[in-house]
Amino acid sequence: MDPKGLVGKTCGEFTVEKQIGKGSFGQVYLVTRTNEKPTCSGTYKPTPFAMKIVHTAGTNIREQTLLEREIQLLRDLKKYDHKNIVKYVDFFHYKNFPCIIMEYCERGTLYEFIRDQKNKVVQEDKFVHILTQIAAGLEFLHGKHVLHRDVKSKNILISGHLDIKIADFGVAREIPIADPGQMSVMIGSPQYMSPEMLSQKPYDHKTDVWSLGCTCYEMGTGDYAFKADSITKIKELVRNNELPPMKKADYCQNVKKLIMWMLQNESVNRPTAKQVLDNIQTHRCKTIDSQMTMDIAKAVATVSPTNRVEETTTRKTSVIEPPDSGMSSGTRTMENSLPGGLGSTVESTMAIISQGTDFQKLSCRYQADLVRLIGDNTASKKVSKIMKVLRRHPQNYDKIKEKVRKYVREDRFDKTYSIVMALKGTEEAIAAQTQVNSSD
């Protein structure tokens, strides 16, 4: 099939807009519903979907079985509507080619995201946010007795505000409840395969945890954990546990220990997906490039007055570390290399912080902006409830988004959410200033 020849044509109920990916399996296209109607407000923004067209020419019985299994699993998982599992929409044939319609994740794959970061390293706060969602998705799958068996950065999709979706269930498999751990087929991508899978020994859900550990290592270093030009050499590296040091990963020891826990050779010594989730949900980032800095940067970039101050991009910064289990508290001085992707925005933010911005006034201004955006006679109460969620669940971005969506129209969500993130960063800055002042 000619990929370019499909653009503009109708496949089933969908119109093909453009090609967005390809692989040995076939092509992926951006499509929209052909007969989708404009909204009641008169605006027309068709809903995008991803359509995977699978090449069946030359496929064997096993490959056809994998395709059928992927479709059935997606159908089964659809009824649960888990936010970290890519959503199945439809399946049909176009000129004898199987077509799978799924939700469209406009920010691409985690693989691409990693390589777009400065030094190809994902900042610790983003790492925590991403890992929390992948672990939640895996915990859900394992709870439904499903092994993914091909967890890797190319099978993790990103949409919206770093919303994570686990995708590609072509090699996923349901675990027999009565007799788990009896699968021994080597399947997936060699760089992410667990020791037991590489040795073709029986494996269970812990094989997905190993693959998740390899993906985490990749987020911290920008490269594969076990890199070689043949599967034989990969087997040798894994067997000897020859893992290159994570020198590029500017992560605290708690995060690095968690990654190494997932990469234990013996599956019994690895955590479950639930243990990974519980561990990372209680983590507080220690680096200067924290979520607080990111959120205040968004505040400066999107909604605060254009009061930019030019400063050098590197400065000595004194940071007070809050007490944490297994981590000593105290003051540390570090070189602050500003994170990639935020550039001069963070630079301006840090300059504003160093000038002693009145964050109390800034917080009040953002709350007033939210009241105006919500625009009804209970807006003040709704803003108070949003503030309560920010204080009680600062790292739970899904809960924050859910609360915002509850109170604003869909067409105002993006602007409102930006202000809420700015408010969150400002409130954390107030707390940080208070902590610094009290220590003085």
N, C-alpha and C positions, 0 to 999 in steps of 0.2 A: 504493500500500500504506500502511495506517495504521501508523505506527511503534509507537504504544502498544499496538495490537492484537496485536502479536507477542509481547509479554512474557508468559512463562509457557507459551508454546506450544513444541511440538517441531518442529524443522527438521532433517530427516535424522536423524542420530544425536545431535543436540545440543538442549539445552533453553535457551531464550532467557531470560536473567536481567534484563537492562536495556539501554536504549540508551545508548551512550557517545560517539557522534559522528554527524555527518551532513555532507553536502556535495552538490554538484551531481550526483555520481555515484550517490548513494543514502544508506544509513545503515550505521553500524557498531554491533554489539551485543556485549555480554559474554555468552558462552554457556558451558555446561559439558556434558560427555558425559552423556547421559541414563542410561546403564547402568553408569556408573563405580562400582566396588565399593570398600568401605572397605578401609583398609590392614590388614596382619596384626596391627598393634597395637590394632586396633579403632577407631581415630580415622577420621573421615571429613571430608576437606577436598577437595572436587572441584577438579580442575584447570581453571582458567579459560582460555578462548580468545577471540579476537576474530573475529567473523563480519561480513564486508562483503557486504551485499546490494546488487547493482548494478541500478539502474533501466534497463531496456532499452526502455521505451516512447519512441518518437520518436528512437531512436538511429539513426545512419547506418552505412554499411558500415565507414567508418574507425574509428568508436568501437567497433564489434564486433570489429574486427581488433585494436585496442589491448587489449581485454579478453582475447581469446584469447592475445595475445602475453604479457600479464602472467602468465596462468595457466601457460603453457608455460615462461616464464623461471623462475618460482618453483619449478616441478617440477624443472627442470634444476639450479637452484642448491641444491635441498634435499639432494642427494646429497653436497655438499661440507660442509654443516653449519658454515658460517662463523659465528663468534660475533657478528659485527657486521652480519649480514644477517638480517632478520626471517624466521622459519621458516614455511614453508608446511606445512599439515596436511592439508587436504582441499578438494575442490571438488564441488558438486552443484547441482541446481536445486530451488527451492522455489516451487511454483505459477508455474513458468516464469521465476522470477527467479534469475539466477546468484548463487550464494553461495560466497564464498572464506573458508575457515577458516584463520587464522594464529595464531601465538603471541600471547599478550596481554601488552602492556607497560603495567604498572599506573601508571606515573608520567606517562603522556601524551606529548606532543610536546615537542621542543626549543623550539618557538615559545612554548608555554605556560610552559616552564621559565624562559626568558629573562625573560618579563614578570612572573614571580613573584619575581625577584631584587630586592634593594635597588637602587634607581635603574635597574632594568632592565638591569643590567650583570652579566655572569658573571665571577666572580673569576678571577684568572689561573690559579690551580692547577686549578680546575674546568675552565676553558677548555682547558688543556693536556690534561687527562684526556679531555675530550669530543672534541677535535680528533684526538687520537691514535687513537681508535676509529673515527671517521668516515673518516680517511685510510686506516686499515687495511682498512676495508670497501671503499672505492673502489679501493685498490690490488688487492684480490682481484677485484673486478668487471672492472677494466681488464685484469687478467691473463687473464681468461676471455673477453676481447674483447667485453665488454658495456659500453655507455654507459648511464648512468642517465637523463640529459637533463632531470631535474627535481629536482636536489639543492636542498633548501631546508629551513628549520627545521621546517616542518609535516610533512615527510616523514622526519624523524629521530625515532624513538621511544625512550623511556627506560624502563628497568625496574631493579629491584633497587637496587644501590649505584652509581647513575649508569652502568648498563650501556647502551650505545648500539646501536641497531639501525637500519640503513637500510631504509626501506620504500617502498611505492607504486611498483611497476615498470610501471605502466600505459603509460608512454611510453618505457620503456627499449628499447634496440635493440642487437642484436648487430652488431659491426663486421665487414664483410667483410675477412678476413685478407689477401687478396691486394691489396686496393685500399682501405685506410682513408682517411678524410678526404674522402669523396665525398658524405656526407650534407649536405643544406642546408635541410631542412625546419625551419621555425620552430615549435618545440614546447616546452612547459614554462610557467614563470611569468615574466612580463616583468621583474620586479624582480631576478631571478637569471640572466637570459639573458646569454650572452657576446656580445661585439661581433660576432663572426663569425656567430652564430646570428641576432642582430637584423638583420644585413645580408643574411641568407639566402645566406651564402657557405659553402663546404665547411668542415666542422668535424670534430674527432676527440675523443679523451678529454680534451683540455685544456679543452673546454667545461664539463665537470664540475668541473674545478679552479677555473675562474672562479666557478662557482656556489658552490663551497665557500668561496672567498674572500669572497663576499657574505654567506654564512652566518656566517663568522667575524667580519666587520664588525658584523653584527647582534648577535652575542654580546657584543661590546665596547661597543656604543653603545645597544642596545635599539631600533634603528630600521634601516630598509632603507638599503643603501649608495647606491642610486640611486632616489630617491623622486619620483614625479610622478604626475599624474592621467590621463596618457595614454601609450600605448606610443610615440607620436611624440616626446614630451618625454623619455621614458626613453632612447630612441635618441640623442637630442641630448646628454643628460648623459653617456652612456657614450662616445659618439664624442669628446667633449671631455675625457673623463676627469675630470669635475667631481665629485669625491668629497669629501664634507664631512669636515673634520678629526675625528679620533677623540679629541676632548677628554675625553669621559666615560670612555674606556678607560684604566684605571690599569694598563696593561701595560708591561713593559719594552720597550726599543727592538727587541730581537731578535724578539719576538712581532709587533710592529707592522710590522717589515720583512717578515716572513713573509707577513702578510696582504696587504701591498702587492705582494709578489712574485706572489701568486696573482691579483691584479687588474691585471696588465699587459695592455694593449690587444692587443698582438700575442701570439698563442697560443704562438709559438715561444719567447717570453721567459718564459713561465710554467713553474713546476716541474711535474713529474709527481706523481701521488699518492704514489708511493714516496719522492720527494725531500721532500715535505711530511712524510711519516711519519718519515723518517730525521732530518729537522731538528727536529721537535717532540719526538721520543723522547730526544734528547740535551739538551733544554732543562731548565734548573733555574730555578724561579720565584724572582724577586728581591723580591717584595713581602712585607710583614709578614704579610698574610693568606695565608700559604702553606699547603701541605698539612700541614706540621708543626703549625701552629696549629690547623687543622681537626681533625687526628687527636687532639691533646691535648684539644681541646674535647670530642670524643666521649668521651675517657677520663673527663673530669670529669663529663660528663652521664650516662654509662651505668654505669660500673663502679667509679669511685673513691669513697672515703668522702665523704659530703655535708659537705664542709668549704668552704662557699661564703663568699666575702668580697665585700662590696659596694664597688665603686669607680666612678669616673666613666668614661664610655664613650669618652673621647678623652684621649690622653696623648702626650707626646713620647717616642719610642722610638728608641734608638740601635741600628742594625743593622749587622753586619759582613757585607759582600758577599763571597762566595767568588770566587776568580778564575774567569773564564769567557772563552771565545774571543770577541773583539770587544767585551768589556765590562771596563772597568777595575775593580779591586778597591779596597776602602777602606771607611771608615765613613761612613754617611749618616744624617741625622736626618730623620724624616718624621712627619707627622700620621697617627696610626693611627685611621681611622674603621672601626669594627668592622663586619664583613660582615653583610649581610642573611641571614636564615635561621638564624643561630647565636645572635644576640642576646646575652642575659645569660650564656649558656654560655661564649662566647669571653671576655666581660668577666671572668667568674670565673676562667677559665683564665689570662688575662694577669695577673690579680691574684695567683694562686697562683705563677706564674712569677716575678713581681717579688718575692715573699716568699722566694724561694730554696728551693723545694721540693726535697727529697732525691729526685731522679729515679731514682737507683740503687735505693733501697728500693722505689719505685713499680714499677720494671721487674721486680724480683724478685717482687713481689706478683702482678703480671699473669702472669708465667711460672708461678707456683704455681697460679693460677686455671686456666690452660690445662691444666696437668698433671691437675688434678682433673676438668676437663671431658672430656678425652680418656679418662682413667680406666682405662688398661690398664698392664701392667707395662713397656711400652716408651714410656710417655708422655713421660718426660724427653728421650729421644732424639728423639722427634717434635717436641717444642718446640724443641730445638736446631736441627733442620732448618728449622723455620718461621723461626727467628731468622736463619738463614743466607740464606734467600730475602729477608727484609726488608732485610738489609744489602747483598746483591748486586743486588737488583732493586727498589729502593724505589718506583719509579714504575710498575712493572708489576703493576697490581692484578689482572689476570687470572691471572697466575702465582701471586700470593699466595692468591687465592680457590681456585685449583686445589689448592694444597698443603693449605689448611685443609679443603677438602671430602674430601681423601684420608684425613684422620686423624680426622674426627668424624662422628657420625651426622647425618643430614639435619635432624632435629628440634632439634639443638643448634647448627646452623651459624650462625644469626643472632647468638646470644649469643657464640659463640666468635669469630666474625669481628669483632664489636665490640671484644672484648678484644684481638684481634690488632692492630686499628687503633690502639687505645689504646697498646699496647706499641710499635708502630711510631713513634707520635708521641713517646712517652717516650724511646725510644732516640735519636731525632733531636734531642730537647731536650738529652740528655746530650752529644751530639756538638757541639751549638751552644754549650753552657756551656763545654765543653773548649776550643773555638776562642776564645771570648771571654776565658777565663782565660789562655790562652797568649799572646794579643795584649797583655794587660795586663803 
